[in-house]
Amino acid sequence: MAASLSVGSRFRRLCSCATSSLVRTDPVSSTLVSEGTNHIDMLELNSRLKLFVKLGKLNDARKLFDKMPARDEVSWTTVISGYVSAMNSTEALALFSYFWVQPGLWVDPFILSLALKACGQNLNVNYGESLHGYSVKSGLGYSVFVGSALLDMYAKVGKVDHGCRIFSEMPIRNVVSWTAIITGLVRAGYNEDGLMYFCEMGRSKVEYDSHTFAIALKACADLGALNYGRELHCQTMKRGFYETSYVANTLATMYNKCGKLDYCLFLFERMITKDVASWTTIITMYVQMGQEETAIEAFIRMRNSAVSPNEFTFSKVISGCANLGRLEWGTQLHAHVLHLGLVNSLSVANSLMTLYSNCGYLTFASIMFHEMPNRDVVSWSTIIAGYHQQGYGEEAFEYLSWMRRDGPKPTEFAFASVLSVSGSMAILDQGKQLHAHVLSVGLQSRAMIQSSLIHMYSKCGGIKEAAKVFDEVESVDIISWTAMINGYAEHGYSREAIYLFEKIPRVDLRPDSVTFIGVLTACSHAGLVDLGLRYFNLISEEYQINPTREHYGCMIDLLCRAGRVSDAEQMIQTMPFYRDDVVWSTLLRACRIHGDVDCGKRAAEKILELDPNCAGTHITLANLYAAKGQWKEAANMRKLMKEKGVIKEPGWSWIKIMDQVAVFVAGDRAHPQVEDIYCLLDLLASREELTLEELISILSSIED
């Protein structure tokens, strides 16, 4: 505290250096003062000043303040409170500094608490500590107003321990003091401590207000403490705070985070006044539930109710459009936020990047990224994930390198995206380097990183390395288990995949939708039809998960591999999803293997209805006819391909040399070293035997 006192002693000298330019006076005002201040009706002027501030007309209040021939403590307090309420803390502190050196004026607890609040707003800890020192020296620190403002200021600047110390030394604590310390703890992430103070507040016989309940409910939401949140819900109803908008909004958020979405919807519909926070909460909930169209309908209802959306509302609605892939809706919202001047908001810009990335317009996403005046870790992670999802692995790596060099510290989300790139492109060396880097920065224990490492090693053929990562997982989570099950399934280790799946209930985990895809794939590769059918039935019967198109696809593949073509066709016909060309192509390939011409024709007809120029379908059906000796039908199919001009696209391969990925197709001559490549191929083809020494000599001459 001695340090604070010394800072406080310097504070008066600091304020005395404030220039008169901080307050815009004019010559007329000075003349009026000299002609006789005693005849000024200060009560009338201060009343007008308060009215301007109350109506939000801060510019008019400042003009009146600057022209006042005299100003008392009420005048200064009124205009400073206006700037604090308007979040213009810089101007508020400038005015306070000038007020401090005015002769004949007294710093009271209320104006000092306003200055401390301004310090908390702009995180000006040095100024705040100076005011703290002065409050101790002057004795104002014993005021409940000043004490509450001090602990609130320290909480906002991240010095929660200082705030707790001040709170413990306060001789008198009111609801503002208690709410301030609880708010500081909860916003700093100390939710359990915040709830402990909340309980202590109740025992101290200080009555809760709606703000206290709201922050306690936020702590319950962050902790997932559903039962305690329900108790608080009952208390808000008993005290009549249930209908207060911020309490109702926090209740809805608490139930949403605790997985009680039906409670959240019920609360929302019962709200008497639905403000922007209420609508944003419900829209966010629908997006999280995967009900994006319902979220957009809620947004339209919000607009019809004359509630104006804010930047967070727009970001959630745009995210919903991104998930749906509805570019036309997203672009309309983009135009609207441009009109409102919200496009530079980080949350809005990040959602727009996701929209354009998901819809395949990476150029627009990149333009958004490069034009952002500020970028947070979400911005970087979003652009990296966008390039990864669209298959542009090299660009994703470049953005990660740029982020590590010039941006914020990469999170597990950014690393997970690039690890997935390594897996998708089968670039094991790059993946190992990333593995080493996440070890060096201490992110290796994050669930997202662990599952991405398992996925990367599995995709690159390193199933043993993937299993090693899985065995080292400290926290048991379904994400890592699912990644390992899928890795085993994709590599044909069906027995190991099924063993892990059966072990899930024994480690108190619950399989999700993706987990079932992995185990069904394992059953498909092993030809375990009955076991696959049992697992498929468990999805809805035991775990109440609605089977997705992917689950049906796994079952159709399983039936086709087992030769049960008619059962596969029946499942396609009865599944509650749009029958795309993928499922029909799976059936067609099975018909070719098992020689079912009639079913193959039906499958081919369905595919050609969707894609009349599908080369693979024509060729597969022609091969099916040929395999059954129906040469005329096979020839007709080949003839039909020529008439349509259908040409089968060639397959392609890639190779990585010296950190460069080269892609090749049959007859490709686009590579910059194509002449050297073909020269070497011709030489190899012309020689039946070629010694190692000769090959090294040839390669050396090409490099030269």
Secondary structure, DSSP 8 states (H G I E B T S, - for coil): -HHHHHHHHHHHHHHHT--GGGS---HHHHHHHHHHGGGS-HHHHHHHHHHHHHTT-HHHHHHHHHH-S---HHHHHHHHHHHHHTT-HHHHHHHHHHHHTSTT----HHHHHHHHHHHHHTT-HHHHHHHHHHHHHHTGGGSHHHHHHHHHHHHHTT-HHHHHHHHHH-S---HHHHHHHHHHHHHTT-HHHHHHHHHHHHHTT----HHHHHHHHHHHHHHT-HHHHHHHHHHHHHHT-TTSHHHHHHHHHHHHHTT-HHHHHHHHHH-SS--HHHHHHHHHHHHHTT-HHHHHHHHHHHHHTT----HHHHHHHHHHHHHHT-HHHHHHHHHHHHHHT-TTSHHHHHHHHHHHHHTT-HHHHHHHHHH-SS--HHHHHHHHHHHHHTT-HHHHHHHHHHHHHHSS---HHHHHHHHHHHHHTT-HHHHHHHHHHHHHHT-TTSHHHHHHHHHHHHHTT-HHHHHHHHHT--S--HHHHHHHHHHHHHTT-HHHHHHHHHHGGGGT----HHHHHHHHHHHHHHT-HHHHHHHHHHHHHTT-----HHHHHHHHHHHHHTT-HHHHHHHHHHSSS---HHHHHHHHHHHHHHT-HHHHHHHHHHHHHH-TT-HHHHHHHHHHHHHTT-HHHHHHHHHHHHHHT------EEEEEETTEEEEEETT---STTHHHHHHHHHHHHH-S---HHHHHHHHHHHH-
